[in-house]
Amino acid sequence: MPQVSRISRFGFVNCFLVDEDDGLTLVDTMIPGSAKKILAAAQQAGKPIARIALTHAHGDHIGSLDALAAELPDVEVIISARDARLLKKDLSLDPGEPQRKPTDSLPGAQTDPTRTVNAGDHIGSLQVLASPGHTPGHVSFLDTRDGTLYTGDA
C-alpha cells in the first residue's frame, strides 16, 4: 500500500503527498502561506516533491503554488487543460459548458503548468478522472494501486 501524507490547515483545507517511485506527488497546494508546512512534510517523508498535481484552480487549492514552484525549480506542475485557463484568469466559457462565469476564489498564479492533462491520462500511479462542476476543468485523481480517490472539492 502506498504511503500518503495528509497535510491540513485549519482542519478543512487539505493537500496530500502521494509516494511514488521517483518522489512525491503533491495533490493541491492549499492556501497561501502553506509552502513551509508542505515542504516540512516532504522532508519528513524523505523524498523530494517531483510533481504538483492540481485538482482545480481555486485559491484554496493553488494558493501556495507560486511559493512552492520558487522553492522547487524543477518541479512538474500539472493541471487539467481546461483549468489551465483559469490559472491564468481566463474566465471565458467553452460551447457546451454551463453558460455562467466560474465563481469562488480564482486568484490565478504566476507559475505556468509544465503539463496539462485530460481524463484518462496518468500522473505516476494516479489516473485523471474528469469531475467538472465545481470548476469546468475540475479533475480527481484515482490511485490505481489501492483505489484511493483524491477529489479536491468534487
N, C-alpha and C positions, 0 to 999 in steps of 0.2 A: 504494500500500500504506500503511495507517495506521501511524502512529508509536506504538510501545508501549515503555514503560519497565518493566523488572522490577526490583523492589526486594526485597532479601533480608536476613534476619537469620539468622546462624549457618549459612548455606548451605542451610537446608531450610525456613524459614518465609518465604513469598513473598507479595507483592501485586503488582498491575500497574496502571500508569497507561495508560489507553487514550485516544488522541487522538480527540476528536470536534469537530465544527464549533463547538460552543458552549462548549468547555472540555474538561476531562479527566474521565473516569470512572475512579474508583479501585475496583478489584476487590479486596475484603477489606482489612483494616487491620492485619494481623499481630498480634503480641503487645503487651502494654502496654510503653510506652517507645519505640514506633516512630514516633510522630507527627512528631517533628522531622526524622527521616530522610525520611519521606514528603513532608512539606512542602518540604524542600530539593529533592527530586527534581522536584516540581511546579514550583517556582520555576525550576529549571534548564530545564524543558521550556517555560517561558514562557507557560503558560496556567493559569488557575485550576482548582481541583478543583470541578466543577459538581455531581457526584453521587458517592455511595459505594454500590456495589452489593455486597451480601454474599452469598457462596455458601451460608453456613450460620452457625449461632450458636455454634460452638465458640470457646473463648477465644483460640486462636492465629489466628483469623480476624476476631474483633471486639475484640481486646484494646486497640486504640488508638482505637476508635470514639468514646468519650466525649471524649477529648483532642482529636481532630480536629474533632468537632462544636463543641466550645468555641472552637476557633480559626477555624472556618468556619461562622458562624451561619446563613448562607443555603444551606448545602449540602443537597441532597436525599439522604435516607438510604433505601435500598431493600433489602428482604429478602423472601423468599417469605412468602406469607400464613401458611403452616404454621409456619415457623421464627420468625416474629414472636412467637409464644407462647413459644418457648424463650428469646428475647431478654429476655423478662420473667420468666424462670424458672418458667414454667408447664410442668410435665412431664406433663400429662395426655395420654392417648392417644386417638386417634380410632378409631371402628369401622373394621375392615379393615386397620389398621396392625398390624405385629407387636406382640404384647402384652408388650413388655419396655420398661422405662423407658430413655429415651435416656441414653447414657453419655458418658464423656470430660468434658472441662472445659466446663461451662456456667455461666460466671460471671454472665451477664446483663449488662445495660447500663442506664444511666440515660437514654440517648438513645432516644427513640421513633422508629420509622420514619416517614417522611413519606409513604411509598408502599409497598404490598405488591404482589407480582407472582405470577403463576402461569405455568405452561408456555404458551408461545406468545406471551406479552407481549414487548414490546421496550423496551429501555433504550438510547436512541440507536441505534447500529448493532448492539447486542448483543441477540440473541434468547434468551429464557429457555427453558431445557430442564430438565425435571424429571429429577433423578438421585437419588431417595431411597435411603436405605440407611445412609449414614454418619450422617445425621440424617433424621427423617421428611420434612422440607421442603427437603433439600439440592437446590440448583439449580446448573446450569452455564450458562455464557454463550457463545454462538456468535457470533463476529463475522461478520456476513453479508457484509462487504466482502472478506474474504480467507480465511475458513474457520478462523481460529484459535479453539480451544476452551479456555475458562478453566474449570477443573474443581474448584477448591478441593481437596477430598480424595476426589473421586469415583473 
